[in-house]
Amino acid sequence: MKTNKLYADILAKQDLAQVEGLSRFFKTGKGQYGEGDKFLGIKVPATREVVKACWKETSFEDLETCIASEYHEMRLAALLTLVQIFKHAKKDKALQQQCVDFYLAHTQYINNWDLVDLSCYELLGIWLLDKDRTLLYDLARDGKTIWEQRIGMVSTMQFIRHGQLDDTYVIADIFLARPKPLHDLLQKAVGWLLREAGKRDEQRLKNWLSTRYTTMPRTMLRYAIEKFSENERQKFMHHA
């Protein structure tokens, strides 16, 4: 039977001295957003090193084992490997489609903000650059978890990088229309992507905010205006 090198090499990086700190950082306590998640104690750079060495020989069967792991870092390794397979399959659209299908079929395991943010726009975002983006609108509006909803928003980072800002604003409006209160991690994601859109076209962001900032959740607004001048930030926050 073929060895799952990705799984074995990640397991070998286990560092028990780091487990407590990572568990605290990713809020795994009772009632917190990462409740019950388990860690091996591996920092992201070390995980990336393993992925770099293993991705070429990792099968989808191997990924299936890793993504379903109880360990956070093993799931991250699976996602980072999937991104590598996707990126290197530039002319193999069938393989890229297989990567996207795998990703969307396993969102129940993408259950923390880093797992979302380190994978979605490098995979879904790139895939959808020349395609219909209804999928992201549906995730934002109807995602079963806050993580699926976050995927809908954060995936637009890739569009922003290509100068395409429309989807970010439309999906932000989907979140603004949601019943309050909006989860803090969704507020931060929306605010972050609005800020990124503002770096491309600051006036467009200001125009968009001008009719919405008084009803926006404060965390979302604070993130969105972070790059504005001090006077402008004060003006928006004072009247919010």
TAFENGI-V26124 format. One record per pair of residues at least 4 apart in sequence whose ideal C-beta (glycine too) atoms are under 6 Angstrom apart, sorted by sequence separation. I is the first residue (numbers start at 1). J is the second residue. If there is no record, write none. Layout:
((I,J) (I,J))
This chain:
((5,9) (18,22) (42,46) (50,54) (51,55) (54,58) (58,62) (63,67) (113,117) (114,118) (116,120) (119,123) (120,124) (121,125) (124,128) (138,142) (139,143) (144,148) (150,154) (151,155) (167,171) (178,182) (182,186) (188,192) (198,202) (209,213) (212,216) (216,220) (228,232) (234,238) (23,28) (27,32) (42,47) (69,74) (110,115) (128,133) (143,148) (159,164) (182,187) (216,221) (228,233) (27,33) (28,34) (69,75) (89,95) (110,116) (143,149) (27,34) (89,96) (198,205) (26,34) (66,74) (67,75) (159,167) (197,205) (213,221) (225,233) (28,37) (139,148) (140,149) (86,96) (66,77) (67,78) (156,167) (225,236) (66,78) (139,151) (140,152) (156,168) (86,99) (139,152) (140,153) (85,99) (63,78) (175,190) (23,39) (136,152) (22,39) (82,99) (153,171) (172,190) (136,155) (152,171) (221,240) (19,39) (103,123) (19,41) (172,194) (18,41) (58,81) (213,236) (16,41) (168,193) (14,40) (15,41) (47,73) (51,77) (55,81) (214,240) (14,41) (100,127) (213,240) (195,223) (13,42) (47,76) (51,80) (55,84) (168,197) (191,220) (195,224) (47,77) (51,81) (125,155) (187,217) (190,220) (194,224) (40,71) (42,73) (116,147) (120,151) (124,155) (140,171) (192,223) (195,226) (38,70) (126,158) (165,197) (187,219) (191,223) (195,227) (13,46) (38,71) (39,72) (40,73) (121,154) (125,158) (141,174) (187,220) (191,224) (75,109) (116,150) (120,154) (121,155) (133,167) (140,174) (37,72) (116,151) (120,155) (154,189) (182,217) (188,223) (83,119) (111,147) (121,157) (153,189) (160,196) (86,123) (110,147) (117,154) (121,158) (146,183) (153,190) (156,193) (160,197) (116,154) (67,106) (76,115) (83,122) (146,185) (150,189) (169,208) (10,50) (79,119) (83,123) (146,186) (153,193) (9,50) (107,148) (67,109) (9,54) (6,54) (5,54) (6,58) (6,62) (4,62) (7,65) (7,66) (6,66) (4,65) (10,74) (10,77) (6,77) (113,185) (34,112) (26,112))
